[in-house]
Amino acid sequence: MTEWIRNIIVIIFLSIMVEMMMPNTNFQHYIKMTVGFIIVAVMLHPLLSLFNPSVERAVNSFSNLSTLSDEDMKDSIIENQEKIESNQREQTHNLVSQKIKKDVELELMKHFNLECQVSDLTFSDDKNTLIKHITLTVKQDINRKVVSIKDVSIDKNERQSDEAQKAQLTNDVKKFLAEEWDIAMDAVILHIE
């Protein structure tokens, strides 16, 4: 308290000295206003220091908080990183899955005139093969026009039953997908409607 009063007296004394030394000019008005602001600031200093804790104390408390939570922060960062990587893998898996399904459907339509729907697609953990297994539901597209027509000869002895035709179609489609996508034939599960 006594230091505060002493500061006020010193500032008032210095302001009187500065005013006496200044000549009567246009700047004297600005100097008086500046000195007045300084006196008010010195008078309000104790009140302002109550609202503003010391900088040193604030820095110490912040450094204590940061040292206590470093491990928690590292754990949180690692946890968030794992979540982000998991979401990223899932999104990549979905995009690749959709692309492969669309490509398979287009290829079977183009090469075999078959409408198909990929119902299940499982990716391999092996780096050499992409697809572990694929399940397709296939139906022949009756309404689609065929561009090229081959000569057809019907021989009663050479007729195959529907089951044999389905088996042949299944084998051809499996072989085609196995070659195109570099997967084993037994990894392709085909349901023909």
N, C-alpha and C positions, 0 to 999 in steps of 0.2 A: 504494500500500500504506500509506504513512504517513497519507494522507488518510482511509483507511478506519479505521485505529486511532484517529486523532484524532476521527472521528465517533462511534466507540463510547465513548470517554472523555467526550465532551461530553454524549452522551445519558445515560450513567450519572450524571454529575454533576447534570444537570437533573432526573433522576428522583429523586435523593436530596433535592434542594432541594424538589421538589413534595411528596414524602412528609413532609418535616419541617414544611412549611407547613400541611398538611391536619390538621384536628382529628380526634380519634378518633371516627369515625362509621361508619355502615354502608357508606358509599361508599369508604372507604379500601381495602377488599379489592378492589373493582372497579378502582380507580385503579392499584393495584400490578399487577394482571393486565394492564391496558392498557399500562402502562409496560414490562412484561416482553415483551409482543408487539412493541413498538416496538424494544426492544433486539435481539430475535431477528431482526427484519426488517433492521435496520442491519447485523448480523453476516452475514446471508445475501445482502446486496446484491451483493457482487462475484460470487458464484456465479450469482445470477439474471441479472446483466448478461452473463455468458458465453452463457447460453441464449437471451437476447432480444437480437437485434442492435439497434443504435440506430434509433430511429424515423426520423431524418433519412436514414440510409443506406437504409432500406427504402423510404421515399417516393421517393428519387432513383432507385433501381433500378426501382420500379414505373412511374415516369413515363417512364423510358427505354424500358421494355418497351411501354408504351402508345403512345409516339410511333413506335416502330419498326413496330408492327403496325396502325397506323391504316389504311394503304392496304390491307393484307391483310384487315382487318376490313371495310372498305368493299366490297372485291371479293367477299368472302364474303356479305355482306348482299345485294348486287346479284344474285349467283348464286342465292342462296336465294329471293329475290323472284321471279326469272325462273322458277325451278322451281315455285314456288307458283302463279304466274299461269298457267303451262302446264298444271298439274294442274287448276286451276280451270276453264280453258277446255275441257279434255278432259271433265271431269265435266259441265259445262254442255252440251256438244255431245252427250254420251251421253243425258242426261236429255231434252233437246229431241228428239233422234232417236227415242227410245223413245215419247215422247208423240205425235209426228207419225205414227209407224208405227201405233200403236194407233188414232189418230183416223182415218187413211186406211182401215184395215181395218174399223172400225165403219161408216164412211160408205158404203163399197162394199157392205157387207152390207145396210145399211138401204136404200140407193137402188137397187141393182142385184141384190140377192139373190146376191151373189158372196162366196165365201170367198177371201181373198187373203192373201198374205204378202209383206211388203216385204223384198226381199233386199238392196237397196242404196239408200242415201240419201246424197246429196252436197249439202252446203250451199254457198250462193253467197257470194262475197266482197263482192258488191254489196249495199249497204245497202237498196236498194229491193225486192229479191227475197230470200226466205229459202232456197228450194230451187233448187239448180242442176240436178239431175236425180234421178229416182226410178225404181227398177226394181221391178216387181211381178210376182208369179206368181199367176195367178187361176184358180180353178176354180169352176164353178157348183155351188151347194149344192142337190143334188137332194132331200134329205130335208126341207128346210125347207118349212113350209106357207105358202102365200101367203094373205094376209088378203083382199085384194080380187081378184075374178076378172072379167076383161073378156070380152065376147063374142068368140068366136073364129069366124072364117070362113076356110075353106080353099079357096083357088083354086089350081089346078095351075099356072096361068100366073104367079102371083105368088110361087111358092115360090122361096126363095133357097137356094143351096147352103150347106153348112156353112161353107165358106171365106168366103162373103159375109156370113154371120151373125157369124162371128168378127171380120171386118173392121169390121162395123157396131158390134159390142160394143166392140171396141178403140177405135174412134173416139169412141163415146159416153163410155166411161170416161175416156179422155184429155181430152176436152172438159170433163167434169165436174171432174176433178182440176185442170185448168188454171184453171178459173173459181174453184173453191173455194180453191186454194192460191196463186193469182196467179203461175203459172209458165207457160212456153211449152208448147204441146202436144207439141212434139218433145223436150221434156225428160222426158217420161213414157215409159218403156219397159215394155211390157206383154206378158207371156207367158201365153197362155191354154191351160189343160190340158183 
